[in-house]
Amino acid sequence: MGVTRAMKGHRIALVLTAALACTSAAAPAAAADCTGLTGEYLYDHYDNLLKPELQAQLGDVFQRWEDRYDVQVPFESTGDGYVYAAGCKAHSCTIDEAFLGIEEATCTAFVALLENEQYTLVLPDAQWPASLYDARQAWISR
């Protein structure tokens, strides 16, 4: 899927840095809970690990992100402690999509959104690790 010239003109780096506490109701969790996600789907670990923290961190934008992360692919590793995957709104791929990167050691999340074919700012801007930035750029320019 390509990015149109108009989309490139509207491209704004969309970033959310959310420190996820990686806790679950069942037992205290450690940062190790965010390791081993390579090849896994987000929703396999969503309800107990990431959803409550993403809801808390994203606040009002949580539903926008979740809607655009409906159809998903497994996490890929960057090889330096981060995993990432993209998703899209059902029946709206290339129009409404979401990117999620996670630092495995700290459960820090990095999120970008494509809404109505425009890359939009989600929450506080922060510098992304180079490997996740490169993965996000590849997602943007596919």
FENVEN-V795630 format. One record per run of one state. SS is the DSSP state (A for helix, B for strand, O for the rest). FROM is the first residue (numbers start at 1). LEN is the number of residues. Records with the same first field share a line. If there is no record, write none. Layout:
# FENVEN-V795630
SS: FROM-LEN + FROM-LEN
This chain:
# FENVEN-V795630
O: 1-4 + 11-6 + 20-11 + 35-7 + 45-1 + 68-3 + 73-3 + 78-4 + 89-8 + 104-4 + 116-2 + 121-9 + 141-2
A: 5-6 + 31-4 + 42-3 + 46-22 + 130-11
B: 17-3 + 71-2 + 76-2 + 82-7 + 97-7 + 108-8 + 118-3
